[in-house]
């Protein structure tokens, strides 16, 4: 009841004298007890419906056989989960192939996506005319979406008409590499395109971290006669550790969630070898109409990512001690 | 500064040359593919099929653009308009809801604040891709499939905006509110007249980042939009590629049209985008 009165007071609807007096005497900006909740409400509605509800619904779906076309969606316990781990289920082979594809892409792309941007950031981390200009150019591909990147690189990597093979031919390299249709080229292409597309993003994060390292540390190291490599090893890297942890963790997650590149550039080929987990989940859930099984896969996948992220943290925290 | 001797000045110049040579070589790697997209979009069909390809379109042809502008099966302009509308509405929705929620979480005291914040931040650690299937069922129940709302609203539940603005609001000095309170302002007045005007840079950054994310989104719209006239550009480009297969001037013209707004936005709002990205890194 008190809340209601105070909200009324805040709106100026003829407050009872007592409430009015209380409001005058209240400390900084106290308007009404409901006010904070009113500020939160619009976001909380969105968050509840599209942030929390899907988590609960996902768990619920995963223990049901949920075929869009069937009238009954019976409870089937952990069967959807068991199917993912028993080699005689229909889905086992495709599911693990997609896990394998995702793991390969992550393992190949993350080291490059951590190291190449660091190189770019070190290059940009000094004052010279044109610095902002070059930073903008290196970042530019990142503002384009995967749909544009995918179409563009599908064309550039085309074995016959693509610019990549033309340029390779011009400098005496083989000019007929099947970049998007055969192994190991398909992985090289997907990793290469991703490095080209997103390196600028990580580089900008590194740059901010580099600028937080005190110049005095470098000065002191120089006075002690440290070489450029020693300064990098003993000043830059330790100073970057928290940023490095952030970059590695977010990059692992981004790579593990890869979808658009293989959907558009290699289109899953050769065979379905480059079809990633995210792709397989949405295909299973939305095209092949088994939302229950897809939900179970989503949850197992989220748990796998959680384990990898925690391992990352442990590894880096440990080094810090 | 001490006067450099001849040798150190010479080696300083040499290292400048090496620096710029490296910078330019890298710039070419990032730029040539984008230039090739524009060049190809200005070629004729046969011009784009030439082997070896020519570096410049000869003649400069409007063929690719004519194809996408008068095309009833692939209404590219319509997709452009849909994308513009969706991204604009989405970033407005994020601004309004996230700024209000972030203000409450940063500056107001209330019961449940800790719990709500923990819940909201907790979802930052859940990969959004793992919520796609249940979210699909939710928008299906709402009858939002193949409508504008489906690409505007659900993404605004992301915790990023709230988290980002809360950090900014926390950095504002308390004295501002105290002064406003002494003048008789209530929380709404403080929020609208004091906090929001002071937060313009952070709001601009969030608006630009939300616009970019929505404009570029691919995975969600390809599954929730179907009718050709309802598509946004990213799923539309997929359709365009399906119809034109190796007719690259047309496909690249579509890609250019999808790139131009975000590239222009990047040039105009570069500072905001770069700051937004670097700040998101520093929270880690």
Interface residues (C-beta under 8 A of the other chain):
Chain A: X10 X28 X29 X31 X33 X35 X36 X37 X39 X40 X42 X43 X44 X46 X47 X49 X50 X51 X52 X53 X54 X55 X57 X58 X61 X120 X123 X128 X130 X132 X134 X135 X136 X137 X138 X139 X140 X141 X143 X144 X145 X146 X147 X148 X151 X152 X153 X154 X155 X156 X158 X160 X161 X163 X166 X169 X170 X196 X200 X201 X204 X205 X206 X207 X208 X209 X212 X242 X243 X245 X246 X247 X249 X250 X253 X256 X257 X259 X260 X264 X278 X281 X282 X285 X286 X291 X294 X295 X298 X299 X301 X302 X305 X306 X309
Chain B: X16 X19 X22 X23 X26 X27 X29 X30 X31 X32 X33 X34 X36 X37 X40 X48 X49 X51 X52 X53 X93 X96 X97 X98 X100 X101 X103 X104 X105 X108 X109 X110 X113 X116 X119 X120 X123 X125 X126 X127 X129 X130 X131 X132 X133 X134 X135 X136 X137 X138 X153 X154 X155 X156 X157 X158 X159 X162 X174 X177 X178 X180 X181 X185 X186 X187 X188 X190 X191 X212 X215 X216 X217 X218 X219 X223 X233 X234 X235 X237 X238 X241 X246 X248 X251 X252 X254 X255 X258 X259 X262 X263 X265 X266 X267 X270 X273 X274 X277 X278 X279 X280 X281 X282 X283 X284
